[in-house]
Amino acid sequence: MRLSLAPQGYRAVSGWFALAALACLLVADLHVTTLHPLAELSRLLGGLIRPDVLSVEGSSVLYTVAFAVLGVAVGAGAGLLLAIPFARSRAVRVACAALRSVHELFWALLLMQVFGLSATTGVLAIALPYAGICAKVYSEIIEEADLSALRVLPPGTGAIPAFAYARLPDLAGRFADYTLYRLECGMRSSLVLGFIGLPTMGFSLESAFRQGRYAEAGALLLVFYVLIGSRRLWVRGWSVPLLLVGALFALPPAIGRAEIGPSLVRFLTHDIVPAPLRAGDASLGGLWAWFRPILTEQILPGMAQTLILAQIALVATALGALLLFPLTARRFAGPVGRPFGRVLLVVVRSTPEYMLAYLCLQMLGPSMLPAIIALSLHNAGIIGYLMGRHADAIPYRPDAPHGLNLYAYETLPRLYGQFLAFLLYRWELILRESAIFGILGVTTLGFYVDAAISELRLDVAVMLITATALLTMAVDAFSRTLRRGLRINDLPVSLASNVAD
């Protein structure tokens, strides 16, 4: 049965989400355990004000860019091929959903068991989920395109030639815009991979924070923001081949190089095979005895904590976006304040959630609070930025009110459907990030995944990652159902149609 809600259901859905977040707050761990959080914040701000730029290793910057460029290139290329049959093939859609529902860090932790701390691990960890993401978005772009060119093709033209000659010329610009945005995401992913040992800027950043070198940490952050902010200057049509070739030559050598063939065979035929099967016990009783404690002691508690964190962060994101979007809207911020608001939200959205959570963890101590702050700031920056752009496109009447009345009675009612569409679209991504914060000590699913990999129980780790993927796909399906019921499913919610400048 298809859920059917009229637009007046916006209030009901918003209320239920808010009540769920309040209920989650009652059981969430939000304690501040550091003695002087403001002192840590002042040291961080001091590092940003007086950055030690000379301490930044050029190699870490090159590796960050190289992993991002090659990972996005491989992922986008595979995504383009998968996008052609995406709408017609359920198997392709399920495979892409599985790829994108597993976070880059989880992919990296698994790939390290085969390829070690190598360039292959870094590139594939980005390329695999990005292939699923790009396939979905490219397919949306294809479905929205003009079909008139197909009508002049000779009968019997194959799907691939028809796409190459009749569709690709019209779609290339939108593909390029989205891929450029995906490169920004790849830069964030590349930086975060440094937190698990790969030699990107994230590795240097974590080392600087652990040793109290805040001036170096500030310099690394500023260099990263410059890379993100200037990407349209150094990623041009003519520079893409040079970037790809340069990235290949800039890749780091493997650390602790392993024999890939034997490692891959062992990984697939031994490491990830459930322990009872390795011992020769293929009975249902033996498998259940092995799986039951994983289910009751890790999967179910981890899912509960992941959902609690994601629900609180989702509602906090909503509140943050509603407060922030006027900073980038011309009618509210004016010609002077608007550029500063846009810069602020670009910086917030460009900072990876994992890195934000790590920074907040240094100031507040281990709890859900750093993760909630990180998720809320990052996603509110994205949604607020895009809502500001939509607000600028609203045709206000000449006698429209000003100030709070303009916001509450003229602007927000017109944007609220789009706002919910953005929020429900980000729900899956917030849940995906919530799971990974377990690596920082929050008892979400990632906490148990990290513990299992540390103990070399890769069969358990794969089971937990599978549970994470299934949970993410379930939330994505529920989000799509809500969007259809609220009649906002056709509104542009992804950056396929809202690529930010």
C-alpha positions as CSV (number, residue, x, y, z in Angstrom):
1,M,0.0,0.0,0.0
2,R,1.4,3.4,-1.0
3,L,1.6,6.0,1.7
4,S,-0.3,9.1,0.8
5,L,0.1,12.4,2.7
6,A,-1.1,15.8,1.5
7,P,1.3,18.8,1.9
8,Q,-0.4,19.5,5.3
9,G,1.4,16.4,6.5
10,Y,4.6,18.4,6.6
11,R,3.7,19.5,10.1
12,A,2.8,15.9,11.3
13,V,6.0,14.4,9.9
14,S,8.1,17.2,11.3
15,G,6.5,16.7,14.7
16,W,7.1,13.0,14.8
17,F,10.7,13.5,13.9
18,A,11.1,16.1,16.6
19,L,9.4,13.8,19.2
20,A,11.6,10.9,18.2
21,A,14.7,13.1,18.6
22,L,13.5,14.2,22.1
23,A,13.0,10.5,23.1
24,C,16.5,9.7,21.8
25,L,18.0,12.6,23.9
26,L,16.7,10.8,27.0
27,V,18.9,7.8,26.4
28,A,21.9,9.4,24.6
29,D,25.3,9.9,26.2
30,L,25.9,13.6,26.0
31,H,28.4,14.1,28.8
32,V,31.3,16.5,28.6
33,T,34.2,14.8,30.2
34,T,37.1,17.2,29.6
35,L,38.0,19.6,32.4
36,H,38.6,22.7,30.3
37,P,36.9,22.5,26.9
38,L,37.1,26.2,26.3
39,A,40.9,26.0,26.8
40,E,41.2,23.4,24.0
41,L,39.0,25.5,21.8
42,S,41.2,28.6,22.4
43,R,44.3,26.6,21.5
44,L,42.7,25.4,18.3
45,L,41.6,29.0,17.4
46,G,45.1,30.2,18.2
47,G,46.5,27.7,15.7
48,L,44.2,28.9,13.0
49,I,45.1,32.5,13.7
50,R,48.8,31.8,13.7
51,P,49.3,28.8,11.4
52,D,52.7,27.3,10.9
53,V,52.4,26.9,7.1
54,L,56.1,25.8,6.8
55,S,55.4,22.7,8.8
56,V,52.9,21.3,6.3
57,E,54.5,18.4,4.4
58,G,54.0,18.8,0.7
59,S,53.8,15.0,0.2
60,S,50.7,14.7,2.4
61,V,49.0,17.4,0.3
62,L,50.0,15.6,-2.9
63,Y,48.7,12.2,-1.6
64,T,45.4,13.8,-0.5
65,V,44.8,15.2,-4.0
66,A,46.1,12.0,-5.8
67,F,43.8,9.7,-3.8
68,A,40.8,12.0,-4.5
69,V,41.5,12.5,-8.2
70,L,42.0,8.8,-9.0
71,G,39.3,7.5,-6.6
72,V,36.7,9.9,-8.1
73,A,37.9,9.1,-11.7
74,V,37.6,5.4,-11.2
75,G,34.3,5.7,-9.2
76,A,32.7,8.2,-11.7
77,G,33.8,6.1,-14.7
78,A,32.3,2.9,-13.2
79,G,29.2,4.9,-12.1
80,L,28.7,6.2,-15.7
81,L,28.7,2.6,-17.0
82,L,26.3,1.5,-14.3
83,A,24.0,4.4,-14.8
84,I,23.0,3.3,-18.3
85,P,21.2,0.1,-17.1
86,F,20.5,1.5,-13.7
87,A,16.8,2.4,-14.3
88,R,16.0,-0.9,-16.0
89,S,17.9,-3.4,-13.9
90,R,17.0,-4.1,-10.2
91,A,20.2,-6.1,-9.8
92,V,22.3,-3.0,-10.8
93,R,20.3,-0.8,-8.4
94,V,20.7,-3.2,-5.5
95,A,24.5,-3.5,-6.2
96,C,24.9,0.3,-6.3
97,A,22.9,0.7,-3.1
98,A,25.2,-1.9,-1.4
99,L,28.3,-0.1,-2.6
100,R,27.3,3.4,-1.5
101,S,25.8,2.3,1.9
102,V,29.3,1.2,3.1
103,H,31.4,4.2,4.3
104,E,34.8,4.8,2.7
105,L,36.5,4.1,6.1
106,F,34.8,0.7,6.3
107,W,36.0,-0.1,2.8
108,A,39.5,1.0,3.7
109,L,39.6,-1.1,6.8
110,L,38.7,-4.2,4.7
111,L,40.9,-3.4,1.8
112,M,43.9,-2.9,4.1
113,Q,43.7,-6.6,4.9
114,V,44.5,-7.4,1.3
115,F,46.5,-4.4,0.0
116,G,48.0,-3.1,3.2
117,L,48.6,0.7,3.7
118,S,48.9,1.2,-0.1
119,A,47.7,3.5,-2.8
120,T,45.4,0.8,-4.0
121,T,43.6,0.8,-0.6
122,G,43.1,4.6,-0.7
123,V,41.9,4.8,-4.3
124,L,39.5,1.8,-4.1
125,A,38.1,2.9,-0.7
126,I,36.9,6.1,-2.4
127,A,36.1,4.5,-5.8
128,L,33.8,1.7,-4.6
129,P,31.1,3.8,-2.7
130,Y,31.5,6.6,-5.2
131,A,30.6,4.2,-8.1
132,G,27.3,3.5,-6.4
133,I,26.6,7.2,-5.6
134,C,27.5,8.4,-9.1
135,A,25.5,5.6,-10.8
136,K,22.4,6.8,-8.9
137,V,22.9,10.5,-9.6
138,Y,24.0,10.1,-13.2
139,S,20.9,7.9,-13.8
140,E,18.7,10.7,-12.4
141,I,20.4,13.2,-14.8
142,I,19.8,10.8,-17.7
143,E,16.1,10.3,-16.8
144,E,15.6,14.1,-16.7
145,A,17.2,14.8,-20.0
146,D,15.6,15.6,-23.4
147,L,14.9,12.4,-25.4
148,S,14.3,14.1,-28.8
149,A,17.8,13.1,-30.1
150,L,17.0,9.4,-29.7
151,R,14.1,9.6,-32.2
152,V,16.4,10.2,-35.1
153,L,18.6,7.2,-34.5
154,P,18.3,4.3,-36.9
155,P,16.2,1.3,-35.7
156,G,18.2,-1.3,-33.9
157,T,20.8,1.0,-32.5
158,G,22.3,-0.5,-29.3
159,A,22.0,1.0,-25.9
160,I,25.6,2.1,-25.5
161,P,25.9,3.7,-29.0
162,A,22.6,5.4,-28.5
163,F,23.8,6.8,-25.2
164,A,27.2,7.9,-26.6
165,Y,25.8,9.7,-29.7
166,A,22.3,10.9,-28.7
167,R,22.4,11.5,-24.9
168,L,26.0,12.1,-23.8
169,P,26.6,15.4,-25.7
170,D,23.6,17.0,-23.9
171,L,24.4,15.5,-20.6
172,A,28.1,16.1,-20.5
173,G,27.9,19.5,-18.8
174,R,25.7,18.3,-15.9
175,F,27.9,15.2,-15.5
176,A,31.0,17.5,-15.3
177,D,29.4,19.8,-12.7
178,Y,28.4,16.9,-10.5
179,T,31.7,15.1,-10.9
180,L,33.5,18.4,-9.9
181,Y,31.3,18.4,-6.7
182,R,32.1,14.7,-6.2
183,L,35.8,15.6,-6.3
184,E,35.3,18.0,-3.4
185,C,33.7,15.1,-1.5
186,G,36.6,12.9,-2.6
187,M,39.0,15.4,-1.1
188,R,37.2,15.1,2.2
189,S,37.2,11.4,2.0
190,S,40.9,11.3,1.2
191,L,41.7,13.5,4.2
192,V,39.7,11.3,6.5
193,L,41.5,8.1,5.3
194,G,44.6,9.6,7.0
195,F,43.0,9.0,10.4
196,I,43.4,5.2,9.9
197,G,47.0,5.4,8.7
198,L,47.1,6.3,5.0
199,P,49.6,9.1,4.4
200,T,47.2,11.9,3.6
201,M,46.7,15.3,5.4
202,G,44.4,13.6,7.9
203,F,47.4,11.5,9.2
204,S,49.4,14.7,9.8
205,L,46.4,16.4,11.3
206,E,45.8,13.7,13.8
207,S,49.5,13.6,14.7
208,A,49.5,17.4,15.2
209,F,46.5,17.3,17.5
210,R,47.8,14.3,19.5
211,Q,51.1,16.1,20.2
212,G,49.5,19.6,20.8
213,R,51.0,21.2,17.7
214,Y,48.0,23.5,17.1
215,A,49.8,25.9,14.8
216,E,50.6,23.0,12.4
217,A,47.1,21.7,12.7
218,G,45.7,25.1,11.9
219,A,48.0,25.3,8.8
220,L,46.8,21.9,7.6
221,L,43.2,23.0,7.9
222,L,43.8,26.2,6.1
223,V,45.6,24.5,3.3
224,F,42.8,22.0,3.0
225,Y,40.2,24.8,2.8
226,V,42.3,26.5,0.1
227,L,42.4,23.2,-1.9
228,I,38.6,22.9,-1.7
229,G,37.8,26.6,-2.4
230,S,40.1,26.8,-5.4
231,R,39.1,23.5,-7.0
232,R,37.4,25.3,-9.9
233,L,40.7,27.0,-10.7
234,W,42.8,23.9,-11.0
235,V,40.2,21.4,-12.3
236,R,39.5,22.5,-15.8
237,G,38.8,20.6,-19.0
238,W,42.3,20.9,-20.2
239,S,43.9,20.1,-16.8
240,V,42.0,16.8,-16.2
241,P,44.5,14.6,-18.2
242,L,47.4,16.3,-16.5
243,L,45.8,15.7,-13.1
244,L,45.2,12.1,-13.8
245,V,48.8,11.5,-15.0
246,G,50.2,13.6,-12.1
247,A,48.1,11.7,-9.6
248,L,49.4,8.4,-10.8
249,F,53.0,9.5,-10.4
250,A,52.3,11.1,-7.0
251,L,50.9,8.0,-5.4
252,P,52.8,6.8,-2.3
253,P,54.6,3.5,-2.1
254,A,53.0,0.7,-0.2
255,I,53.7,0.6,3.6
256,G,54.3,-3.0,4.7
257,R,53.9,-4.3,1.1
258,A,52.0,-7.6,1.0
259,E,51.7,-10.3,-1.7
260,I,48.4,-9.3,-3.1
261,G,47.4,-12.6,-4.7
262,P,47.8,-14.8,-1.7
263,S,46.4,-12.1,0.6
264,L,43.3,-11.8,-1.6
265,V,42.8,-15.6,-1.8
266,R,43.1,-15.9,2.0
267,F,40.8,-13.0,2.6
268,L,38.0,-14.4,0.4
269,T,38.4,-18.1,1.2
270,H,39.4,-17.9,4.9
271,D,39.3,-14.6,6.7
272,I,35.7,-13.5,6.0
273,V,34.3,-17.1,6.1
274,P,32.3,-17.6,9.3
275,A,34.4,-19.4,12.0
276,P,32.1,-22.5,12.2
277,L,32.5,-23.1,8.4
278,R,36.3,-22.8,8.7
279,A,36.2,-25.4,11.4
280,G,34.1,-27.7,9.2
281,D,30.8,-27.2,11.1
282,A,28.2,-26.2,8.5
283,S,25.2,-27.1,10.6
284,L,22.5,-24.5,11.3
285,G,23.0,-25.0,15.1
286,G,26.7,-24.2,14.8
287,L,26.2,-21.1,12.7
288,W,23.4,-19.9,15.0
289,A,25.6,-20.4,18.1
290,W,28.3,-18.3,16.4
291,F,25.9,-15.6,15.1
292,R,23.6,-15.2,18.1
293,P,26.1,-13.3,20.4
294,I,27.1,-11.1,17.5
295,L,23.4,-10.3,16.9
296,T,22.4,-9.7,20.5
297,E,25.7,-8.1,21.8
298,Q,26.9,-6.1,18.8
299,I,24.5,-5.7,15.9
300,L,21.3,-4.8,17.8
301,P,23.0,-2.5,20.4
302,G,25.1,-0.9,17.6
303,M,22.0,-0.4,15.4
304,A,20.1,1.2,18.3
305,Q,23.0,3.6,19.1
306,T,23.5,4.4,15.4
307,L,19.8,5.2,15.0
308,I,19.7,7.3,18.2
309,L,22.7,9.4,17.1
310,A,21.4,9.8,13.5
311,Q,17.9,10.9,14.7
312,I,19.2,13.6,17.1
313,A,21.7,14.8,14.4
314,L,18.9,14.9,11.8
315,V,16.7,17.1,13.9
316,A,19.7,19.3,15.0
317,T,20.6,19.6,11.3
318,A,17.1,20.8,10.5
319,L,17.2,23.5,13.2
320,G,20.7,24.5,12.1
321,A,19.7,24.8,8.4
322,L,16.6,26.9,9.3
323,L,18.8,29.3,11.2
324,L,21.7,29.4,8.7
325,F,20.1,29.7,5.3
326,P,19.2,33.4,5.7
327,L,22.9,34.1,5.9
328,T,23.3,33.3,2.2
329,A,19.9,34.7,1.0
330,R,20.1,38.1,-0.7
331,R,16.9,39.4,0.8
332,F,18.0,38.7,4.4
333,A,21.8,39.1,4.4
334,G,22.0,41.9,1.9
335,P,24.9,42.6,-0.5
336,V,27.4,43.0,2.3
337,G,26.6,40.1,4.7
338,R,25.7,37.5,2.0
339,P,29.3,36.9,0.8
340,F,30.5,36.3,4.4
341,G,27.5,34.0,5.0
342,R,28.3,32.0,1.8
343,V,32.0,31.7,2.8
344,L,31.0,30.5,6.3
345,L,28.7,27.8,5.0
346,V,31.2,26.7,2.4
347,V,33.8,26.2,5.1
348,V,31.4,24.3,7.3
349,R,30.2,22.0,4.5
350,S,33.8,21.5,3.3
351,T,35.0,20.2,6.6
352,P,34.5,16.4,6.8
353,E,32.1,15.2,9.6
354,Y,34.7,12.8,10.9
355,M,37.3,15.5,11.2
356,L,34.8,17.8,12.9
357,A,33.9,15.0,15.3
358,Y,37.6,14.4,16.0
359,L,38.1,18.1,16.8
360,C,35.1,18.2,19.1
361,L,36.3,15.0,20.8
362,Q,39.5,16.8,21.8
363,M,37.5,19.6,23.4
364,L,34.5,17.7,24.9
365,G,35.7,14.2,25.5
366,P,34.2,10.9,24.2
367,S,30.4,10.8,24.0
368,M,27.7,11.3,21.4
369,L,27.9,15.0,21.7
370,P,31.0,15.6,19.4
371,A,29.4,13.4,16.8
372,I,26.1,15.2,17.0
373,I,27.8,18.6,16.7
374,A,29.9,17.5,13.7
375,L,27.0,15.9,11.8
376,S,24.7,18.9,12.5
377,L,27.2,21.6,11.5
378,H,28.3,19.8,8.3
379,N,24.8,18.9,7.0
380,A,23.2,22.2,8.2
381,G,25.9,24.0,6.1
382,I,25.0,22.0,3.0
383,I,21.2,22.3,3.4
384,G,21.4,25.9,4.5
385,Y,23.6,26.8,1.5
386,L,21.2,25.2,-1.0
387,M,18.1,26.7,0.7
388,G,19.7,30.1,0.5
389,R,20.0,29.6,-3.3
390,H,16.3,28.6,-3.5
391,A,15.3,31.6,-1.4
392,D,17.0,33.9,-3.9
393,A,14.9,32.5,-6.7
394,I,11.6,33.3,-4.9
395,P,9.6,36.1,-6.6
396,Y,8.5,38.3,-3.7
397,R,5.7,40.7,-4.2
398,P,6.5,44.5,-4.1
399,D,4.8,44.9,-0.7
400,A,6.4,41.9,1.0
401,P,7.2,42.4,4.7
402,H,10.7,42.5,6.1
403,G,12.7,40.8,8.9
404,L,11.0,38.0,10.9
405,N,7.7,38.4,9.1
406,L,9.4,37.9,5.7
407,Y,11.1,34.8,7.0
408,A,8.2,33.2,8.8
409,Y,5.3,34.1,6.5
410,E,6.7,34.7,3.0
411,T,9.9,32.6,2.7
412,L,9.8,29.5,4.9
413,P,6.3,28.3,3.8
414,R,7.4,28.3,0.2
415,L,10.7,26.5,1.0
416,Y,9.4,24.0,3.5
417,G,8.7,21.2,1.0
418,Q,12.1,21.7,-0.5
419,F,13.6,21.8,3.0
420,L,12.0,18.4,3.9
421,A,13.2,17.0,0.6
422,F,16.8,17.9,1.4
423,L,16.5,16.7,4.9
424,L,15.1,13.3,4.0
425,Y,17.7,12.9,1.3
426,R,20.5,13.6,3.8
427,W,19.0,11.1,6.3
428,E,20.7,8.1,4.7
429,L,24.0,10.0,4.6
430,I,23.7,11.1,8.3
431,L,23.1,7.5,9.3
432,R,26.0,6.3,7.2
433,E,28.3,8.7,9.0
434,S,26.8,7.9,12.4
435,A,27.9,4.3,12.0
436,I,31.5,5.3,11.3
437,F,31.8,7.5,14.4
438,G,32.2,4.3,16.4
439,I,35.9,4.3,15.4
440,L,36.1,7.4,17.6
441,G,34.7,5.6,20.6
442,V,30.9,6.1,20.3
443,T,29.2,2.7,20.6
444,T,27.6,2.8,17.2
445,L,28.1,-0.1,14.7
446,G,31.5,1.3,13.7
447,F,32.7,0.7,17.3
448,Y,32.1,-3.0,17.0
449,V,33.5,-3.1,13.4
450,D,36.8,-1.5,14.6
451,A,37.1,-3.8,17.5
452,A,36.5,-6.9,15.3
453,I,39.1,-5.8,12.8
454,S,41.6,-5.0,15.6
455,E,41.1,-8.5,16.9
456,L,41.5,-9.9,13.3
457,R,37.9,-11.3,13.5
458,L,37.2,-10.3,9.9
459,D,34.2,-12.7,9.6
460,V,32.5,-10.8,12.4
461,A,33.6,-7.4,10.9
462,V,32.0,-8.3,7.5
463,M,28.8,-9.4,9.3
464,L,28.7,-6.0,11.1
465,I,29.4,-4.0,8.0
466,T,26.7,-5.9,6.2
467,A,24.3,-5.0,9.0
468,T,25.3,-1.4,8.6
469,A,24.6,-1.5,4.9
470,L,21.2,-3.1,5.4
471,L,20.3,-0.5,8.0
472,T,21.4,2.3,5.7
473,M,19.4,0.9,2.7
474,A,16.3,0.4,5.0
475,V,16.4,4.1,6.0
476,D,16.9,5.2,2.4
477,A,13.9,3.2,1.4
478,F,11.8,4.6,4.2
479,S,13.0,8.1,3.2
480,R,11.9,7.6,-0.4
481,T,8.5,6.4,0.9
482,L,8.1,9.5,3.0
483,R,9.1,11.8,0.1
484,R,6.5,10.1,-2.1
485,G,3.8,10.4,0.6
486,L,4.6,14.0,1.1
487,R,4.6,14.6,-2.7
488,I,8.1,16.0,-2.6
489,N,9.8,13.0,-4.3
490,D,10.1,14.9,-7.6
491,L,11.7,18.0,-6.0
492,P,15.5,18.3,-6.7
493,V,17.2,17.0,-3.6
494,S,20.6,15.8,-4.7
495,L,23.5,17.9,-6.0
496,A,22.8,16.5,-9.4
497,S,20.4,19.4,-9.8
498,N,21.8,21.7,-7.0
499,V,25.6,21.7,-7.6
500,A,26.8,24.4,-5.3
501,D,29.3,27.0,-6.4
